[in-house]
Amino acid sequence: MGPEVKDEPPVTIQVTDGVLLPKKDKPTIFTSWAIAFTLAIALLVILPLVKPDPYLNILATFPSGILVTFQVTFSAIVLATLIGVFVGIGQLSKITLVNRVATVYVEIIRGIPLLVQIFFLYFALGRFFRLQDFPAAVLSMSICYGAYMGEVFRAGIQAIPKGQMEAALSQGFSRSQALRLIILPQTIKIILPAIGNEFIALLKDSSLVSVVALTDLFRQARNYASVTFNYFDAYLMVSLVYLVFTLFLSRLVAIMEEKLKTHD
Amino acid sequence: MTEPLVKIINARKAFKTVHALRGVNLNVYPQEVVFIIGPSGSGKSTLLRTINQLEHLDQGAVYFNGVDVTNPKTDIRHVREQIGMVFQAFHLYPHLKVIDNITLAPRVVKKVPPEVARVKAIKLLEKIHLPDKIEAWPEQLSGGQKQRVAIARALAMEPTLLLFDEPTSALDPEMVKEVLDVMLELAKEGMTMVVVSHEMGFAKAAAHRVVFMDQGEIVEEGTPEQIFNRPQNQRTEKFLLHVLH
């Protein structure tokens, strides 16, 4: 903090909480992605072939769980995106009440661990109104990710040059028309990769819903483990399956991002 | 004398500690082309933007067609429909093709049927000499072409007044003329225009009146001939020397 530090440029570290996108023009990330992906696939194929018991047996219990995991993830990402649009706009609103509600929502949700939120909604609030397992899981994930999505939308909207809104207003558009017809369509394009990242994060975090009675992918693995006491193999296989999904999706997001860039 | 289309009375505005406008009075009459010149930070863009209320005044009033646009009760959207604006950085809508850039506001704001808006847009594209760019994307156009499309977009609303905020400042020199030619045509057709620009040659050819602003005030105004050849104020003289090298 002394005066001698004054002339040095401020140190910034750029670390995102999302996944590193394995783009071809980023060779180191791409290589580590390729190694991890190949390794995961190889283990998932070779282990059940060499030792069907227990590996094939474990895998055989997964399909219904995978379905539930994807159902939760897809439903939650759709709902969270919807919440995110409104929260993002709300955070930029000039109407004080709307602005406060949106920003306070984001502050509260981001400060509470998702697992605690799930417990709160399912067990604590469950005393007053009983939610079905699936809606409860989707709702808690959506409320949580809605806040993160709100931040994504806020940043996306702010990234659109101010002149776009001014041009729209100068033509007689209302603010909401301008948002809907001019600002948001441009925002979506910018934030698609970020939404992809949230989707991957949501897929991973969906494993938390196994604490409620929902039988998702992780719950299937836990069930297998608790019956056979073979924790190591069960959790190894489920880790590999999650890994293949997230690595596959991150590459997909990277490809999408590259495509969007070439259109510019 | 006819009633002014734009009447700015004692316009005052401060940005934090900087006084952008300190008591500006200006009338613009129908079919008049008014040029506003002055050094950067003189408040000329701010003044222009108060006319369609992209900028709000601290004090004073702006009348358009007899309506006080600074009154919060005024339906400002209806006023803006009648005032076209062309920006330095074009601000075309990048996610829309040229044709949709031009037809969007007429369709949505004025509820013009799409076919009617389209026919009108095609006519406008001919007028700005870009009839083959109907289906082009803004990113495929040169700077000069973008600005001409921006002019067409403004004209599509059939405005009674056009505001130009340094329309050629972001252009490469070889593209300036194509934009000025379109503006000159509009001036000849009798369009009322307020232009913030340093294109002296164009001002001489098209402007009825030149207004010189400095430090948030109108220092001097007159015909292009008076201002450029016989400036009365030292500040005007100094500025012109600077601009004309």
Interface residues (C-beta under 8 A of the other chain):
Chain A: P161 G163 Q164 E166 A167 A168 L169 S170 Q171 G172 F173 S174 Q177 L181 I182 P185 Q186 K189 D264
Chain B: N52 L54 R77 H78 R80 E81 I83 G84 M85 F87 A89 H91 L92 Y93 P94 H95 L104 A105 V108 V109 K110 E139 R153 A154 M157
